[in-house]
Amino acid sequence: MLCIIRQETDPYFNLAAEEYVLKHFERDCFMLWRNDPAIIVGKHQNTLAEINLDYVKEKDIKVVRRLSGGGAVFHDLGNLNFTFVASGEKHELVDFHKSTLPILQVLLKLDIQAKFEGRNDLTIEGRKFSGNAEHVFKNRVLHHGTLLFSSEMTDLTAALKVDPEKFSDKAIKSVRSRVTNIQEHLHTPLTVLEFRDLIMQHIIETTPGAVEYSFSKDDIEAIKKLRDEKYSTWDWNFGYSPRYNFHKTIKTAGGKLEVSLEVQNGIIENARFYGDYFNMHDPADIERALEGTSHNIDAITSVLNQFNFNDYFINISKQEFLKALF
């Protein structure tokens, strides 16, 4: 097994690295890594329905879609991520208990009684500190999990707080759980990096043939290419979302404005505006212009800039209008 401690904290790079290792390495691998503030959404989720967009933009939190299913999770430098990539027979590949056992063993050494509970969670005293997900590719499986060590809980809660009335879709929704940081349960203080090193030491000591490995220059160049072409793109992180309907109502000085959108693969197929606002020109012009546009603030702004906006929505600012669309 190749054991890799990754120093990069770019979430786009780190998610790309997982896919690269899964598809291009032959040996089993274990990796430990951290991300700068980011929300990582499951492969089958509607991204906009999982994030508090205003908060994410204000705090410059990256949003990245991963290969595996499951719910959205918040990462920051107080959260440690672990990844196993292994080969095997199809019927043996998905095994959450096996992949999380080393983490439980390390915590037991620290005299912390952690448990595997539910479908894919690790808990301490009934509170979740680790969510796990898996993705199978041919005869390979990628298992990854979060380890909340000293994460900023305020950011975690705020970044994932979404108005459930906005979206109507069949996408997999995240289930929020009571969470805890591992640091709160330590009997002897540790930093997140010291905790990381304890896990890696345990893996190396208990896995026959385990050796340390660092990405080569060629590895890094290939991962950067995958990052730039896939993991940092709007098409993957937002456009890959399943079909959804979006509804939102706001009150403005110009009256009530209600927005209804039908979106497929991140592209607006139908837009309708309702309310008691006044107008000089028919807003249907803007409705038609938005068809075929990405449900993306920059793309929509570009469309709106083609119109004398105040003639269509009197006393409603363009900023207010844009806020109603997200």
N, C-alpha and C positions, 0 to 999 in steps of 0.2 A: 504494500500500500504506500502511495505517495502522500506525505503529510505536508500541507502547504499553509503557512501563515501569510496572509495577504496584508500588505501595508496600505494598499490603495483604499481610500474612503469615498471614491466617486461611485454612487449607486448605479449609474449606467454601466460603468466598467465592470463592477462586481457581479451584476446580473448577467452580463455578456460572458464573463469568465466562467460562470457555471455551465452555460450552454456549450461553450468551447470545450471544456473538460469532458462533459458528457459525450460529445459527439466526436472528439478527436483524440482523446487519450484511450489507451487500451487497458491500463492498469487501474485498479481501484484507487480512489483518492479520498482524502479527508482534508477539509479546508476550514479555517477559522478566519473571519473577516468582520469588519465594521463599516457602516455607512454614515456619511454626513446625513443630517435630517432628511428623511424621505418617507413617502408612503409607497408600499409595495402592494400592488393589487393582484388578485388571483387572475389566472388566464381567462376565465370565463365571466369576469365581472364587468359591470358597467362602471367605468372609472368615475364619471361625474357623480354617480349615485353613492359613491363610497367616501368622497372627500368633502371637506369644508373648503370650497374653492377660494373664498375670500381670505381665510386664515392661511391657507397654503401659499397664496400669492404674497400676502403680507410678510410671511416669515421665510419666503424663498425656499420652500420645501419641495424637493424634487418628487415627481410622481413616476413610478416605473412599473410596468407590467412584467410579471415573472412567467416562467414556463408552466409552473404547477397550478393546480386548482386551489380551492379554498378561499378564505376571506382576506380582507385587506389588513395589513399590519403597519405599525409605525416603527421606523428605525431612527436612532440617533447614535452618537458615539458612546452612550451608556448602554447600548444594546449590542450584544455579541451574537453573531450568526455562525452556525456550523452547517457544513455540507458534507454528506457522504455521497460518493458516486461509485457504484459497484455493478459488476456483471453477474449474471446468473440465469437460471431457468425462469421462464415467465411466471410460473405459479409461485416462485419464491421471492419475487422482486419486492412486492409491496409488503413491508413489515415495519410498522411504526414502532412497535415495542423494541425490536432488535436495534433499530437505529438510534433510539433515545436512551437505551440502557447505559452507555458509557457516561452520559451526562448525569444520570441518577447516581451512578457509582462515584463520580467525583464529588457530588454534593453530599453523599453519605460519608465520604472521607472528611468532609468539613462539618460533620455532625448536623446536617440539614436533612430532615425527613421529607423528601420530595416524592411525588407519585405520578404515574401515568394515569390519566383519567379521561373518560369520554372517548371521542374518536381519535383525537390527535393532540391532546394537551398535556403539559406537565404542570403540576400545581404544588404549592406549599400551603398547608393549612387551608385548603380549599380555594386558594386564589391562584390564578393562572400566571405563570412567568414565561411560558414557552408554548408557541403554536408551531405546528409542523405540517409539512406538505410534501407530496412526492409526485414525480413525473417519470413515466417510463418511455424510453426510446430504444426500439429494437430489443436487444437483450441486456440493456443497461437501465439502471434506475438512479434518479437523482433524488436524494432526500435532503431537505434543508429545514432548519428550525431557528426560531429566534430565542434568545436568552436575555430577558430583561434583567440587567444587572444594576444599573444606576440611571435608568432612563428618566427623562423629564416627563412626569406624568401629566402635567398641565398641557404640554404640547401634544402628547399622545391623545388625550381626551378631546382637545379642541380641533385637532387636525382631522379626526375621524367623525366629528359631529355633523350629521347631515339631516336636512329636513326630509323626512320620509314621504311627505306629500308631493314632492316635486316630480318624482319619477314613477312611471308605470312600466314594468318590464318583467321578463322571465329570467333575468340574470340571477346568479347565485348571490345572495345577500350575506354580508358578514354578521356574525353573532357576537355581540359585545359581552365580555366577561369581566368579573372582578379581577383585577390584576395586582401584582406585587413585584417589587424589585428584589432580586436575590440578596443584594447588599443589606437589606433590612433584617435578614435572618442569620447573618454571619456572627460567629462568636469571637472571631479574630478579624480585624479589618484587612481587607484586600482591595486592590484597585482592579478595574476591569481587565487591564493587561496582565496582571498577576494571575487572575482567574483564567484568562485565556491560556496562559502558559501551563497552568496546572492541568487543563483539559488536554492540551497537546502532549504533555509529558505522559499522561495516563494512556492516551491512545498509542503512543510509541512503545510504552512498556508492556502493553497487553495485546498488541497485534503483531504476530509473527511476520517478519519481513518488512515492517514499517520503516521507511526512510524519509528524511526531510528532503523537500524539493522546493526549488524556486522557479518561477516562470522564466523561460529563456527569452532572449530578445525577440525571436520569431513568435513565440507564444504571445508576448505582449502586443506585438504589431497586429497579429491576427485578432486578438481580443478587442483592440481599439477599433479595428475595421468593423467588427460585428457591433460594437457599441455605437459607432457613428451611423451605420446603415440600418440599425434596427432599434436598439434599446434606448437611444436618445431621441427617437422620432415621435412626432405626434400620431402618426399612423398606427404605430404599435401600442403606444401607451393610452391613447384615447380612441382612435379610429377603429381599433380592433373590437371595441365594445359591441355587444349584441344589440339587436333592434330595441329601441325604447321610445316611450312617449314622455315628454317633459311638459310640466305645467307649473306656472308660477304667477302670482298676482302681487302687484305692488301698488302703493298709494303715492301719488305725486301731487304737486301743486296744480298740475293740469288735469287731475282726475285719476280714477282707477285704471290701471292697465293690466290686462290678463294676457299671458303668452301661452300658446300651445304649439308644441313642435313634435313632429314625427321624425325620428332619426334612425338611419340604417348605416351600419359601419362608420359611424361618426359623421355622416353626411345628412344634412337637413333635406328631407323629402317633401315636407309640407310644413308651412308656418301660418299661423293665424293669430291675429291680435283683436282683443275684445276690450270693452270698457266704456266709461262715460266721458272720455277725453274729447276734445274738439280738434278738427283738422280742416285744412284748406284743400289738400290733395288726398286722394284715396290711398290709405295704407296698403291696399292690395298690391300696389306697385312694389312696395318693399317686400311684401310676402312672396311675390313671384321671384324677385331678385335673389332672395335668400335660398330658394330651392337649388340644390346642388352645391351649396356652400358647406364647408366643414363647421361643425358645432364647436367653434374655436374663436376666441375673442378677437384675435388679429384678423382672421378671415372675414368675420362678420363686420368688424369696424371698416375694413376695406370696402365692403358693399355699401354700408351706410354713408360713407364719404362721397358716394356718387350722387347722393340726393341732397336737396336743401331740406334737411331733416325737420326743422321747425315748422315747415309747411304741412308736414304729415302728422306731427304730434305737438300741438301747441302747448307751450309751458311744460313740456317734458324734455329734460336734457338728454343728450345722447348717452351720457354716463349712466343716468337712471335707466334708460332703455336697455343698455347693455347688461346692467345688473339684473334686469328682469329675465334675461335669456340664460342665466347660469345659476 
